[in-house]
Amino acid sequence: MTAQTSSATTRATCEAFDRADPIRAYRDRFRLPEGVIYLDGNSLGALPKATADRVKKVLDVEWGEHLVDGWLKDNWMGLSEVLGDKIAKLIGADAGEVIVVDTTSINVHKVIAAAMLMRPDRRTLLTDKGNFPTDVYMAQGLVEFLGRQHRIKMVEEDEVAESIDEDTAAVFCTQINYKTGRLHDMAKITKAAHAKGALAIWDLAHTAGCVPIELNKIEADFAVGCGYKYLNGGPGAPAFVFAPKRHHDKVRQPLTGWLGHTNPFEFGLDYKPAQGIRQFRASSPPILGIVAMEAGIDDMIEFGIGNVRAKSLALTSLFMKLVEERLLKHGFGIATPKETERRGSQVALTHKDGWAIMQALKARKVIGDFREPNIVRFGFAAPYVRFADVWDAVENLVQVMEKEEWKKPEFQNKKWVT
Ligand SMILES: *Cc1c(COP(=O)(O)O)cnc(C)c1O
């Protein structure tokens, strides 16, 4: 795949890239509506075909027939860890270090609190202005709860490493910026944190399932991630938490529910945390949600995260090249870094009329999304997006601009969910 080098790209060139794509066959694993070009897998991943059968089995057999015995008979009680061990393979963690529980926001609370408790003499939580709002909100809520001495220090994205000081308890960043797709150097920032005695916490919401990383190799302290983006786990799917074995003995997290107890069915009245990663679980696992994630994660392991990354970079490079050739003259800018090692799996265009343009594009069945104030966002989920789709998306966008379709009144009003 040399999408970025050839000069005169045509649709035929893109079709040739598709024929040469070693993971092209995997597109058939997904259910995708006819005629739709889906470039929003960074917001909600597509449905793996195998998921429907797996969920149906739970309804028909496990819940339907086994009732309460399903907790053991069908291993419902162990699924959070089974899936955690699978996700571990995608993010460079070991078995027993990842668990599928709750949501990203809730898990952010747990890991920030755990890190602050491990550095009781320090008062600062460091984050950057490119972090996702819920991450910052959760940090604000926690810091307020901890009391006046604690504070959040928020710096520019490229100033994180040098902003760490002796009062920093933890650095907390999202590796890939949800708007621009800019990618942090996790190894460098983690090392800088450790050099000052601070911990490093990573949100992998836009990383897991599209960019290979090595959490243990870089000695990350904690991480969280999202189940419904590139892991294709379904709307509102549970999220995951990573805590390395070296922290298991001393770590404590504040949401001490009964299923994080060492023996929940002892029904004692003193909380004793479970050994290992299981203490990050608070409540009964949402079995339907967890089961719906399994096929997507199994598929992703089979596709090979290295293959996925290679194709994703070729897709985003091709898209940016075509935008430069055909769309800059219509007032678009590119907010995503050009260097492959500095970007994730999405491309953000800027345009002052971005909202209306995206609505007009969606009317042509090319699905991306819009982020305030002017970002027109396209995600490239490599397992199911084709090079020809990239061509067609750009062609449709050119049509939307040349025919001024975005000026139609029905595309002007903003909706509640963008
Ligand atoms: C998508 C995303 C979330 C989502 O949080 P929920 O609790 O699942 O709503 C959180 N953080 C980041 C960085 C995200 O990209």
The ligand as an SDF file (V2000), in Angstrom:
LIG
                    3D

 15 15  0  0  0  0  0  0  0  0999 V2000
  -15.5980    8.5800   23.8720 C   0  0  0  0  0  0  0  0  0  0  0  0
  -14.7810    9.0500   25.0060 C   0  0  0  0  0  0  0  0  0  0  0  0
  -15.2730    8.9440   26.3160 C   0  0  0  0  0  0  0  0  0  0  0  0
  -16.6540    8.4250   26.5640 C   0  0  0  0  0  0  0  0  0  0  0  0
  -16.9900    8.3560   27.9030 O   0  0  0  0  0  0  0  0  0  0  0  0
  -18.3310    7.6070   28.3600 P   0  0  0  0  0  0  0  0  0  0  0  0
  -18.2230    7.5450   29.8150 O   0  0  0  0  0  0  0  0  0  0  0  0
  -18.3520    6.2730   27.6740 O   0  0  0  0  0  0  0  0  0  0  0  0
  -19.4970    8.4010   27.8740 O   0  0  0  0  0  0  0  0  0  0  0  0
  -14.4370    9.3440   27.3550 C   0  0  0  0  0  0  0  0  0  0  0  0
  -13.2010    9.8290   27.1290 N   0  0  0  0  0  0  0  0  0  0  0  0
  -12.7130    9.9580   25.8670 C   0  0  0  0  0  0  0  0  0  0  0  0
  -11.3390   10.4850   25.6500 C   0  0  0  0  0  0  0  0  0  0  0  0
  -13.4900    9.5820   24.7670 C   0  0  0  0  0  0  0  0  0  0  0  0
  -13.0220    9.7120   23.5310 O   0  0  0  0  0  0  0  0  0  0  0  0
  1  2  1  0
  2  3  1  0
  2 14  2  0
  3  4  1  0
  3 10  2  0
  4  5  1  0
  5  6  1  0
  6  7  2  0
  6  8  1  0
  6  9  1  0
 10 11  1  0
 11 12  2  0
 12 13  1  0
 12 14  1  0
 14 15  1  0
M  END
$$$$
